[in-house]
Each structure stands twice: as C-alpha cells, then as structure tokens.
Amino acid sequence: MSTQALGTVAFEQVGKTYPSAAGPVHALQDITLEVPASTIFGIIGRSGAGKSSLLRTINRLERPTTGRVRVDGVDIATLDEEGLVALRRRIGMIFQHFNLLSAKTVWDNVALPLQVAGVGREATAARVGELLALVGLADKARVYPARLSGGQKQRVGIARALATRPEILLCDEATSALDPETTQSILGLLRDINRRLGITIVLITHEMSVIREVADQVLVLEQGRNVELGPVWRVFGAPRDAATRALLAPLQHGVPDDLRRRLEAGVTPGRPSERILRLSYTGEGGLEPDFARIGDAFSLPLRLVHGGVDRIQGHAHGRLLVAVPGEHPLPDLSALARGPGAIAHAIEEIGHVADHTR
Ligand SMILES: Nc1ncnc2c1ncn2[C@@H]1O[C@H](COP(=O)(O)OP(=O)(O)OP(=O)(O)O)[C@@H](O)[C@H]1O
C-alpha cells in the first residue's frame, strides 16, 4: 500500500510511439517525474511536442509504449476493466470545447457521471445542487448548453468532472476557447478547487499566461522529451532551455520599437549620448528592483526607460531598461549582479543612443 497523498502521479521512463505511414512517431521519450498531490502542474511545449499524449496517459486514454504511469503508487497498466472504471472516477477531465451533451440540460449533464456510477436519485440531486453552487450556476440547472456562454459551458464541464469527487483533474486546453476575462474567472475557479478541495490539477495549454497565473510547477516538452521542469517562478524567471525561451518570448518585456530604432541609429561622436542598460530579475533569492539601491550603485543620474516586473508566486521577475549619461564610466556591472549587495540578477549594456535632451 502506498503512503503517498492522494492525487500523486508518477511517470517512470514513459515513452509513447505511434505507428504512422511515414514511420514510427516518438511522441514521448523517457519521461520520469512526479506530480505532487494537491498541486497545479502545467505542461507546455510547441504543437506536437507530446503534451496531449502525456496528459492522456494519466487516465489511460493512451497507454505508454514503454515505462509506467503510477497514480497514488499503483501502476495503472495493471488495472482490469473494473479498476480502470474506478480510476476514471478518480480522475476528472475538462476539454477545450467542453464536450457537453447538447440534448441534455445543465443539471442532466452534471448528473450523468453519478447516474453511470449508480448513485441513487436523492444523493445525485444533492450532489448536483452542490456542484452547481460550487461553479456558480445554481440558477442554470434547467438550461440547455446552447444557451450558455463559453465560460458557463466550461463551468458545467468542471462541475461534471468533479461529480464523482476525483482527486485529480486533467485540463486539456480548458481556457483556449475563452476570452481573456472569462479565462481569468475559470482560472480563479480552478485555483479555488485546488486549494479548497486539494485536487491535483494537471493542465496543458499553449497560453503561457495561464501557466504563469495558476501553475505551481511547469514541465516543458520538446519533441517528446522533458527539457525543463521546475517551479513556475524559476522556469519563467530564468528559463534554461532554448525551447522554453522560445515559448516564453511573447511574455518577455522586449525593447520597444522606438528605442530599437534609436539604438540602431547609433550616436554621433562628441554629441551627448546615453547608455541603455538592462537589469533582469529572475525571482531567485527574493531579489526585487529597489530604485534607491540601483541609484546608489551607479552614482549617476538614472532614468527608467522601459520595463516591468511581474509577480509569480510572490517572486518578482522582469526587466528594466534604464538610461545613464553616456560620457561617464560605468561601475563593474557583473559585480553589481553578484552577492548580497546585488541590485539585479543580471545587468548588461545593450547600447548607446543619442541624448536629445541635452
Ligand atoms: N494517434 C496518433 N497516431 C499517430 N501519431 C500521433 C497520434 N497522436 C499524436 N500523434 C503524434 O505524436 C506527436 C505528439 O502529439 P501530441 O498531440 O501529444 O502533441 P501536443 O503537444 O499535444 O500537440 P498540440 O499542441 O498540437 O495538440 C505529434 O507528432 C503527433 O502528430
């Protein structure tokens, strides 16, 4: 008997190969990692990286070609039909396009898994009432899905997925069909479910902002392999793999167009100029941008040009572009990014621009 908390998923050297006319497709290769119980675990990767394949091994919608998937310590490949049915009651799933039955009301959609599980009429009614209240749709019980907004449909999907009190919830691009505001409300609901009910949530998405918003840990897949895994604040703050950096590019605070043009234009010798410096914050060690200390470190007039700091799980990460007068020598930048007196995790000079203000 396992002593792990309920809702733990462990992948052990999981591989998945699909046959295809063009030869075998190695969708997953040698994935070994553990999703701790009661956490929110995100899986990202470009299209075809193997995200769906990995997610679907958790409830045995896909069987690994090699290796093992354990849920609460049990190798799910060993389950018989009955065991598999029981496993799927412990693992809810929600989908991008909700997968609701259009001919059934909200109430009937949510009741269905309970009816299939043989739950009695009264207990079903009580549970459906509870679930609709949980997802904020108590007044929509008799409505058909066609009359609901996307966000409401996903709430029905969540209520249905939670009907049998699962310990794990799999989310397959659950917010990808929703507008940003509705996405926020669904993410808030998922976070609430995770915190209040202790349900482990494994989600795949192509929206990096979703991971940043809710996930505790993130796995980056590239061509079926684990190329990076860690707490979101670390992976997003200081991505180590090129694939991660490429995925995160849309979230980075880049150099704005006008500044880029000024950097490209260069400076005229003898005319006033400014140096543009980039200060980066990765979330490590609780280091935060502190303008008083930054100013002291340079002992030069300093101007904030561009940038921003996000907070992920309480860790500050982001980049600031600052300008200092070009004619003064700079302090040792690498020393300013080292040790207890560091003012940023990395400081680099990205170029000079003409100073039109002098
Ligand atoms: N049933 C299948 N038969 C053959 N090849 C498959 C099958 N399912 C997936 N693949 C292939 O396996 C690889 C991984 O697919 P998978 O759907 O897991 O990736 P993904 O990261 O979820 O992609 P997407 O973001 O586009 O959904 C891809 O090359 C895909 O074409």
The ligand as an SDF file (V2000), in Angstrom:
LIG
                    3D

 31 33  0  0  0  0  0  0  0  0999 V2000
   -2.9900    8.6720  -32.7300 N   0  0  0  0  0  0  0  0  0  0  0  0
   -1.8440    9.1210  -33.2630 C   0  0  0  0  0  0  0  0  0  0  0  0
   -1.2920    8.4850  -34.3250 N   0  0  0  0  0  0  0  0  0  0  0  0
   -0.1290    8.8990  -34.8650 C   0  0  0  0  0  0  0  0  0  0  0  0
    0.5490    9.9690  -34.4160 N   0  0  0  0  0  0  0  0  0  0  0  0
    0.0580   10.6450  -33.3540 C   0  0  0  0  0  0  0  0  0  0  0  0
   -1.1760   10.2650  -32.7490 C   0  0  0  0  0  0  0  0  0  0  0  0
   -1.4200   11.1270  -31.7470 N   0  0  0  0  0  0  0  0  0  0  0  0
   -0.4020   12.0030  -31.7270 C   0  0  0  0  0  0  0  0  0  0  0  0
    0.4800   11.7190  -32.7080 N   0  0  0  0  0  0  0  0  0  0  0  0
    1.7360   12.4370  -32.9750 C   0  0  0  0  0  0  0  0  0  0  0  0
    2.5010   12.4460  -31.7850 O   0  0  0  0  0  0  0  0  0  0  0  0
    3.1600   13.6910  -31.6200 C   0  0  0  0  0  0  0  0  0  0  0  0
    2.7190   14.3210  -30.3020 C   0  0  0  0  0  0  0  0  0  0  0  0
    1.3500   14.6480  -30.3910 O   0  0  0  0  0  0  0  0  0  0  0  0
    0.5380   15.3240  -29.2080 P   0  0  0  0  0  0  0  0  0  0  0  0
   -0.8530   15.5180  -29.6800 O   0  0  0  0  0  0  0  0  0  0  0  0
    0.7530   14.5720  -27.9450 O   0  0  0  0  0  0  0  0  0  0  0  0
    1.2900   16.7400  -29.1030 O   0  0  0  0  0  0  0  0  0  0  0  0
    0.7610   18.1050  -28.4650 P   0  0  0  0  0  0  0  0  0  0  0  0
    1.9640   18.7270  -27.8470 O   0  0  0  0  0  0  0  0  0  0  0  0
   -0.3970   17.8610  -27.5920 O   0  0  0  0  0  0  0  0  0  0  0  0
    0.3460   18.9290  -29.7500 O   0  0  0  0  0  0  0  0  0  0  0  0
   -0.8000   20.0480  -29.9400 P   0  0  0  0  0  0  0  0  0  0  0  0
   -0.3820   21.2180  -29.0860 O   0  0  0  0  0  0  0  0  0  0  0  0
   -0.7190   20.3680  -31.4020 O   0  0  0  0  0  0  0  0  0  0  0  0
   -2.0900   19.4450  -29.5100 O   0  0  0  0  0  0  0  0  0  0  0  0
    2.8130   14.5270  -32.8350 C   0  0  0  0  0  0  0  0  0  0  0  0
    3.8490   14.3420  -33.7740 O   0  0  0  0  0  0  0  0  0  0  0  0
    1.5310   13.8880  -33.3370 C   0  0  0  0  0  0  0  0  0  0  0  0
    1.4020   14.0590  -34.7130 O   0  0  0  0  0  0  0  0  0  0  0  0
  1  2  1  0
  2  3  1  0
  2  7  2  0
  3  4  2  0
  4  5  1  0
  5  6  2  0
  6  7  1  0
  6 10  1  0
  7  8  1  0
  8  9  2  0
  9 10  1  0
 10 11  1  0
 11 12  1  0
 11 30  1  0
 12 13  1  0
 13 14  1  0
 13 28  1  0
 14 15  1  0
 15 16  1  0
 16 17  2  0
 16 18  1  0
 16 19  1  0
 19 20  1  0
 20 21  2  0
 20 22  1  0
 20 23  1  0
 23 24  1  0
 24 25  2  0
 24 26  1  0
 24 27  1  0
 28 29  1  0
 28 30  1  0
 30 31  1  0
M  END
$$$$
